[in-house]
Amino acid sequence: MSLSIQQRGWICAVKRRIPHIQKLKQVAILFAVCIFCISCSQVPSTTTNPWKTLTLPTEAIFSDIAFTSNPDRGWLTGTQATLFETNDGGETWSQKSIDIGEEKVSLEAVSFDGDEGWIVGQPSILLHTEDGGTSWTRIPLSAKLPGAPLDIIALGKSTAEMVTNLGAIYKTTNGGKNWKALVEGSVGVARNIHRSNDGRYVAVSAKGNFYSTWEPGDTEWAPHQRTSSRRLQNMGFNEDGSLWLLARGGQVQFSGSEGYEDWEDPISPEFSASWGFLDLGHRTPEEIWLAGGSANLLVSPDNGQTWSKDRDVEDAPSNFYKVVFMSSQKGFILGERGTLLKYVPEAGAAT
């Protein structure tokens, strides 16, 4: 069979491209191998695992945890109106329900001072108890409230501060009957907002492209540019009142001593990790736990100078969203789909 000039030309063109195609395949394979090698963690493993994995019957994402004056009695909140109670220090949990009608509610935060406690949620949910949670009362919120409640802090008898996702801060001193606005301006939609023990706040913008701070007595939030080209994931306060931040790509940074824009060099605890870090918590002033996606959990015993990874928990089918320590001997890591880690002191501090 004879081929036309056009057909012979097409065949020759294909033959000329075959080496080029093979070269592209080799490059693709080499690139995949490089990515695989980079993603392999070189962080040493912890010598002990001080965390016990609990599995609760829910598909929700846990958001917050707090205990009453009785150290054995605590409450755990989450999405899908999720509410759990423990009476044995967090070893076992029972699911509770509160009559909030047909609303689809995400319970964002819980806080106790003694037996008086508060829960806030979205959209516009505020619950109050004076008996450790045996009974909860819903307190109506104004339809003109700027934003939806994001966090609440119990500060004493009948006293609490509530912050919304737009940065509106309110304080009550009479059990939620009246609220006083502490800041006039809005911070814009916030990804997260944290409060220090002395009443200061830091907020990360929804897109992570800047952060804002507020101090008692200020009328407005003060905006600050992020520390690098990496978008911010989360920020909070260290034990001494300084700041920490988590940036995209697994980067950690601590502030210096010269205010809100003085920062130490960034740290990458797990170089080129493909997952991000979501929260940071101090067990002691020196020991830091760092939690993130894909059940990623790291610890530093020396304020971030060296790190090790707890690989005994990395099979948990969950992201780790929040690290909460009530004391050096009592702490929890909040996950999703029922995953909750409980700190077990008898296992020994991680090294």
MARMIDO-843249 format. One record per residue (C-alpha): x negated, y, z. Coordinates in steps of 0.02 Angstrom, whole numbers, plus 32768, in hexadecimal, padded with zeros to 4 digits. Example, Ala and Ser with C-alpha at 12.3 -4.5 7.8 and 13.67 -1.06 7.14 Angstrom:
<pts>
7D997F1F8186;7D547FCB8165;
</pts>
This chain:
<pts>
800080008000;7FB880A67FCC;7FC4813D803B;7FE881EC8003;7F688275801A;7FD682BF80A2;7FE1821A8101;7F2581FD80F7;7F0782AC8139;7F7C828D81CC;7F2381EB81FA;7E79824081F5;7EB982CB8266;7EF7824B82E5;7E5081F082E3;7DF582948302;7E6582B88399;7E51820D83EC;7DA982378440;7DF482DB847C;7E8A828084C7;7E1A8201851C;7DB2828E8564;7E4F82E185AA;7E81823D85FC;7DD5822E864C;7DE082E1868E;7E8E82BF86D5;7E528223872D;7DBB827D8773;7E2A830C87B0;7EA082928806;7E0D823D885D;7DCB82E68897;7E75831888DD;7E8182718938;7DD582858984;7DF6833889BA;7E9983058A0D;7E42827E8A74;7E3382C28B24;7D8482CB8B6D;7DC483038C18;7D9282868CA0;7E1C82288CFB;7E4B824B8DAF;7E0B81CA8E2B;7EB781C08E7E;7F6A81E08E4B;7FC3823C8ED8;806982408E7B;80FC81C98E86;816D81C68DED;822781CC8E15;82AF81AE8D94;835781FF8DB3;83F881D98D53;840082728CE1;83CB82AF8C36;83B683628C74;831A83CC8C7F;82F483F38D35;82DC84AC8D58;82BC84C78E13;82B384768EBE;82C084B68F71;82D484759023;833B84B090B7;830584C8916C;830A840B9175;826C83D69114;82C4833690E0;8358838E9090;833F83DC8FE6;8396840B8F43;836383F48E8E;83B084558DFD;83AE84458D41;840684588C9B;84B4840F8C7D;84EB844F8D29;847683CE8D76;846B83CE8E34;8419834A8EA2;840683408F5F;838582E38FC7;838A82BC9081;82E5825F908E;826682DE9054;827D82BC8F9B;826782008F9C;831981E08F60;839982548F12;845682548EFE;84AF82B58E77;852B833B8EAD;85B1839B8E50;85F4844A8E6B;869984878E27;8669850B8DA7;86F684EB8D2C;86D984BF8C78;8640852D8C5F;85A284E38C16;852785178C9A;846B850C8CB0;8437851C8D66;8394857E8D5D;835685958E10;837585678EC6;832D85B88F62;834485A2901E;831A860490B9;8346858F9147;83F185479122;842885DB90B9;841085B89002;843285FD8F56;844385B48EA6;844986198E05;847085DD8D57;849F860F8CA8;851686528C75;852E86BE8D12;8539863D8D9C;851286698E52;852D85EC8EDF;851286088F99;850B85959030;84F185B390EA;84F184FE9122;846084B290C1;84CC8489902A;85588429907E;85CB84A8902E;85A985228FA1;860A85C28F7B;860A86138ED0;85EC86CF8ED6;863487308E42;85B887968DDB;85E188328D7A;8603881D8CC0;859088B38CA9;84FB88588CF5;846688778C81;843687CA8C45;845387218C97;840E86ED8D42;8363869C8D30;831E86918DE1;834B86B48E96;82E486BF8F34;832C86AC8FE4;82D7872F9052;832F872290FA;83D9872A914C;8459875790C6;83CA879E905C;8390876A8FAF;834887B08F0D;838E877B8E65;833E879C8DBB;838D87868D0F;833E87538C6B;833D880A8C38;82D7883C8CCF;836288898D36;833888738DF0;83BF887C8E76;83B9886B8F33;8442883F8FAE;843C8850906B;84EE881A9090;84FA876B904B;851E879B8F97;85B188108FB4;855088A48F6F;84B388B08F05;843B89418EF0;83DB89588E4D;831F89668E6B;82EA89918DBB;833E8A028D3D;82F489C98C97;82F989208C41;826088B98C17;82B6886C8B7F;82DD87B38B70;825E87538BDA;821B86A48BC4;81FB86988C7E;81ED870A8D16;818F86E78DB9;818D87408E61;80F9874F8ED7;8108873D8F93;80F887F98FA7;818688218F2F;812D88428E8A;816987F78DE7;811887C28D44;817D879A8CA7;814B874B8C01;81A987888B68;8216870B8B0B;819B86FE8A7A;810387008AEB;80B587978A97;80A888048B35;80C688018BF1;810E887D8C6D;80F5889E8D26;815F88F18DAC;813789268E5E;81AF89598EE9;81D48A128ED8;81BB8A188E1B;82518A4E8DB3;821789F78D15;81B6895E8CDE;8104897F8CA3;80DA89278BFC;802F88DB8BD9;7FE288948B3B;7FB687DB8B3E;7F0087B08B5C;7EDE875E8AB2;7F2E87338A0C;7F7D869A8A5D;803186B08A91;805986A28B4A;80B386098B8D;80C4862E8C47;807E869E8CD0;808386A18D8D;802A86D28E2D;7F98867B8E82;7F8C86628F3D;7F2D87058F52;7FAA876A8EEB;7F44876F8E4B;7F8C87308DA7;7F7B86938D40;7FB5867C8C8D;7FCE85EB8C15;7FBC860F8B5B;7FEA85A58AC5;7F6E851E8A98;7F4784E98B4B;7EEC85848B88;7EE685BE8C3D;7EAD86678C7E;7EA186BB8D28;7EA487748D4E;7E1687CF8DA1;7E1E884C8E2E;7E3D88EB8DC9;7EF888E48DAE;7F6988968D2D;7EF988A98C95;7E55886B8CDC;7E3E87B58CA8;7DB787338CBA;7D7D86CD8C24;7E0086528BE1;7DF285998C0E;7E2185038BA2;7E3384728C1F;7E5383F78B92;7DFD84358AF6;7E6884368A59;7EF983E08AAF;7F8F83D38A3A;800983F18AC9;8025848F8B2B;802184B08BE4;80C784E68C2F;80A5850C8CE7;801F851A8D6C;802A85018E27;7FB4850C8EBD;7FB2847F8F3B;7F2C84DC8F9C;7ED785838F76;7E5285208F17;7EB1848B8ED0;7F1584B08E33;7F8C843B8DD7;7FB0845E8D1F;8046840D8CCB;8082840A8C18;80CE83AF8B85;80C282F48B68;80AF82CF8C22;800A832D8C25;7FC9834B8CD6;7F1E83918D06;7ED283C78DAB;7E4384388DDD;7DFC84308E8F;7D9684D08E79;7E0785588E34;7DF885238D7F;7D3C85078D71;7D4D844B8D54;7DE283E18D21;7E19832C8D22;7EB382D98CD9;7F33826B8D31;7F4A81E38CAF;7FB581778D22;804D81E48CFD;803482038C43;80AB81768C12;813E81D38C5E;81BE81F78BD4;81C182AF8BFD;8175835A8BEF;814283A48C97;8194844E8CA7;8175848D8D57;80FB84718DE7;813D84998E96;80DC84878F39;813784AD8FDC;8095848A903B;7FF08432901F;8046838F904F;80EB83A48FF4;810383C38F3B;816283918E9E;814E839B8DE2;81EF83B28D82;820B835B8CDD;829D83278C6F;830F82928C54;830A826C8D0D;824C82738D23;821382BD8DC7;816582AA8E13;815282AE8ED0;80AB82D68F22;807482488F93;7FF282869012;7FBF81D79047;7F7A81BA8F98;7EF7823D8FBF;7ED282E38F6C;7E9C82D38EB8;7DE482EE8E93;
</pts>
